[in-house]
């Protein structure tokens, strides 16, 4: 199996591509690697090639001829909500990573996650706070213990509580389920939180504490050996990789930091299990992957510009641009006779015109309510005839000959 080179300095950059084991493949960032990519390359013994016995070409051929419609087809309808001033429409998507629509970068599902989180961290940059990016990879030997949602939640809760104990009171956490192949089970946490420089000693201490937690959680006894002076306990080793983004001072530095933050958020909140894996699909089914921790008062206040007003609308609130008043969006429900309960109202795509709606984000639209004047009169339009006029015209003979001269075999 192909393995990724662990020495980044020996990888030649060729435009927007790098050389991986003799094959030319596109690289993220064109030479400026993301922390997660570096974490994968530094993880000893890791292999981000495809699973043994899995042929991507054969998989693509199977998908082309036998598409599983129950997994890859999204419904094309809208949910209907309203306030006192406007109507809101939100498209319905499955949101599954392996969906041909939702799993793409820049899809509606991806941009929804992106637009909800980005204003929070932009407010941190406006408050001149550094943003830290931490990647925590579960060791290969222990991934078999993290194939259920309880274990994944426990691992995420451990880091959320640990960061709070270290003084980092708020942030965002999201799992990536697979590596670059989009198939092999490789869960790892991506954490964004307000942090500046963290020393190597602190990261080493966190790594050792995490190894002890792994040993206790998985029920493994640490390996003991004599190093010549004392008895040493060897716990499972986990890979931590940390980067941080400084607030810019000059205009150019601020622009560069904002661009890098956008790339980080887009990369973290993308779909990763892009190829259907029957073994792991049930693990992440209905799992709430994105976790925003910290009290509301701890986060920096978001200024009400156009982007932040859109973010409030995505959360279910409408902000008046003039007065700043907040009104909750009411999502309508209709009675379902089959289920005997109220279900969200679903509206077909063609009911509202695209020219009447304002696009707030991917698959999310706003339309101001019309005010009908009292003296309004509809334009008179004559009813179309029930029968086309050309049907009543006399039929012409196909031949100019007389009827008596035409040959009839019957």
N, C-alpha and C positions, 0 to 999 in steps of 0.2 A: 504494500500500500504506500501511496505517496505521502510524504511528510513535508511539513513546512519548515523552511530553514530557520534556525533559531538565531542567526546572526543577521540583524537588520542592516548592518553596515556593508555586507557583501551583496545585498540585493540591488541590482542596478535599476535606476529609474529611467523609464523610456516614455516620456510624455506623461500621459495619465495612466500608465501601466507599469507593473513590476513583474519581475521574472520569478515564477513559482515552480521549482522543480522541473525546469525545462519547458514549461508551458507559459505562454504569454496570456495573462489575465488582467482585467481592470482592477485597479487598487483604489481604496477609499482615501481621498484627500490628495492624491498625486504626490506621494513622498512624505506628506505629513500624516502619519498614521494615527488613528484613533486610539485612545487608551485601551479599548477592548481588544483591538488587533494586536497591540503590543503584549497584552496579558496572555493572549493565546499563544503567541510565539515564545514567551518566556516560560510557559507552563511545561515543565519537564515531562517528557513522555506523552504529551498531547499529540493527537493526530486529528486534524480537521478535514481529512479526506473522507470520502463517502464510506458508508458502512460496508463491511466485507460482504460480498455477494450482491451488492446493490449496484446496478448498472444504470446510470442516468439516461443513457440513450434509449435503453429498453423501456425505462419508465416514461419518457417523453412519447415514445411510440404507443405505449398503452393508453396514455392520457388522450392522445390524438384520436384513437379509434374507439375507445370505450370510456367516455367521460362520465364520472359518477355525478349525475345531475343533482342528487340529493345533497351533495357537499359543495358543489361549485356554482350553484345557481342562486342569485340573490333576487328577492322580490323587488318589484319596481312600483312602489306605492309610497305615499307620504302620510305621516302622522300630522294631525291638525291641532294647533293650539292657538290661543288668542289672548289679548289683553284689551283694555278699553280703547286702545288706539290702533292696534295692528293685529294681523293674523300671521301665524308662524307655521311653516311647513318644514318637516324634517324627514328625509328619505330613510327608508328602512333597508338596512344591510345586514348580512349575516355576521360580519366582523371576524370570520375565521381566518387564521393565518394562511391556510392552504387554498383559500378561495382565489380563483383567477382574477377577480376584481378587487376584493378587500385586501389581498395579500401583496398587492403591488405598492411600491413606494410612490407616494403622491395620490393614493386612492382616497375615497371619501372617509373610510374608517381611519386611515393613517392621519389625514389632515385634521380630523376631529380631535384625536388625541393630542396632536401637535398644538393646535390652536387653544386648547384648554390649559395647557401647562406653560406655554411660552410667555404669556404676559406676567406670570408670577416671577419668573427668573429675570425678565427684563426690568421689573420693578426693583429687583435686587441690584442690578447693574446701575440703575438710576440712583440708588441709595449708596453707590460706590462700595459695594460688598464683593469680595472674591467668591467665586463659585467653584466648588470642588467636585470632581468626577471620580468616583470609586467603583472599581470592577472587582467583584468577588466571585471566583470560580470554584465550583465544587470539584474535589479531586476525582479522577477517573475511577479509582477503586471504590469510592463511596457513592457513586451516582445511583447504584441499585437501591440504596436506602431512601432515595428521594424520588420515588415513582408514585407518590400519592399526594393529595392536596394538603393533608395535615402536616406532613414533613416539610413541604414547601412553605407553608404559612409559618411554621415554627422557625425555620431558617430566616425568613424575612423579619419576623418579630424580634429575633435575637439581635439583628443589626439595627432595627429601629430603636430598640431600647438601649443598645450599646452607644449609639450616636447621641442619644439624649443624655446619657450619663457622662459622655465626654464633653457636653456643652453645646452640641449641635441640635437645636430644638425643632427644626423643621426641615423638610426636604421632600424629594420624590424618589420612589423606588419602582423599578420594573424589571421583570424577568425577561431574559432571552432564552428561548427553549433549545435552540439548535445552533450549530456552527455555521460556517460559510456554505456548507452543502445544503442546508435547509432541511435535513432529514434526521441526522444522527442526534440522539438525546444528549444534550450538553447544557443543562441549566446553569445559569450564572446571573448574578444580580448586578444591575446598573443603578447607581445611586448618585443623585445630584443634591447637593446641600451647600449651605454657606460655609466655606472653609478656605483658608489660605494655605500657606506652606505647612506640611506635616513632615516631621523628621523621619529618617529611616528607623531610628530606635523605636519611635511610637508605632510605626507600621509593623516592625518586627514583633513588638509586644502584642499588637492586635492579632497578628498571624499565629502566635503561640497560644493566645487565649482561644482563638477559633479552633485550633487543633485539639485543645482539651475539650471544647464543646462538642466537636465531631466525635471524639472518642466516647464521651458520656452518652450522647444522643444515639449513636449507632450501637452502643453496647460492646465496644472493642477495648481490649486491654492494651495499654501502651507497651511498646517494645522496650525492654531494659537491657542495658549493656554497660560494661565498665570501660571508661575512657582513660584509665591509667591513674586517675585521682579519686573519682567518686562514681557512684552509680547514676546513670543518666536515663531518663524516660524519654522515649521518642514517640511523639504524637503524630497523627496524620498531618501532612503539610498541605496548606491551601495557598493558592496564588492570589495575592492582592496587588492591584495596580492603581496608582493614584496620580491624577493630574489636577491642576487648578488653573483658573482663569482670572487674571488680575483685572481690576477696573481700569479702563483707559484714562489717561490724563489729557493727551492731545486729541484733536478731532480724528486723526487717522487711527490712533490706538483705540479709541472708542468704537469706530466703525469696524475695525478688525475683530475686536472682542465680541461685538454684537453678531457679526457673521459667523464666528466660531461657535458662539452659543446656539445660534440657529441650527448649525450642522450637528452639534451635539444632541440637541433635543430631537431633531428629525431622525438621527441614527438610533437613539435609545428607544423611541416610541414607534419604531417600524415593526412589521411582522417578521418573525424569524422561522417558524415552522412552516415554511413555504411549500414543502412537499408532504403529502399526506402519509402519516405513519400510523398504522392501525394500533400499534402497541402503545403509543404515547398520546394519541388523540383523546382517549378517554380520561387521561390524567388532567389535561388542561381544559376539559369541557366545563363551561360555566365557572371557570376560575377567574376571579377578579384580579387581573394582573397588575394594573397600575395602582400604586398606593401613595397617597399624599398624606404625610404625617406632620403633626405640629398644630398648635392652636391657631385660630384665625388672627388673633392679635399679634402673634409672633412674626407673621409674614409682613413684609413691607407693604404699605398701602399702594394700591394701583391707581394711577392717575386716570381720570375719565376722558381719555382721548378716543378716537374712533376704534382703535384696535382693542382697547380695554372694554369699551361698550359692547363690542361684538363678543368678547369673552364672557361678559355678564349674561348676554342673551343665550350663549351656549350652556350656561349653568342653569337657565330657566328663569331669568329675570330680564325685564326691560328697564333701561335707564333713560330718563328724560334728559336730553342734551341741554336744555335751558335751565330747568330747576334742579336736576340731579335726583329727582324722586325715583324710587325703585318700585316696580310693580311686578308681581309674580305672574309668569305665563301659565295659563290654565290649559292643560291638555285634555281635549274632549274625549268622552267615552260614549259608546252606544250599547244598548242592550242586545246581547247575543242569545237568540232563542235556543240554539243548539247547545251552548255551554251553560245557559241559564245564569249568566253573570254579565257585568259590564266589561267590555273590552275596548281598547283604544280605537278611536275612529281612524279608518284608513281611506285615503282619498286617491283616486287614480291620477296618473301623471298629467293627463290632458285637461283636467278641470280648470286649472289656473294658467293664465298665459304667462310666458317667461318675461314678456316686456312689462308686466305689471308688478313683478317681484324684484326685491333687492337681495342679491346674494350676499349672505353674511360669511359663509364658509362653505366647505365642500358638502353638498347635500342639505344645506340649511338656508332657508329663505324667509324673507319678511315682506309683507304687503300691507300698506296702510289701508285702513278701512275707508270705503268710499262714503262721501256725504252726498246724498241725493237731494237736490233742491226741491222745494214744494211745487214750483211751477214746471217741473220736469215732465215732458211728454215724449213717449217713445216715437222714433221715426217710423212713419207709415211704410210698410213693405207689403205689396200685394202677395196674396197666397200663390204659390206655384201651382200650375194646373195639375190636376190629379192624373190626367192622361196626356202624354206627349202629342203635340199637334201632328207630327209626321205620321202617326199611326192611322189617322183618318183620311189621309190622301189616297186617291185611287192608285192601285197598283199598275205599273207599266209592264207590258209584255216583254219578255226577254228577246223575242224575235219579231221583226217587222212583218212577217208573213201573216196571212189571214188564218183564223182559227180552223176553217174547213180544210185548208191545205196542210195543216200540221199533222204529222204522223203520230198515231197513238197505238201502241201494241196491244192494249186491252180493250 
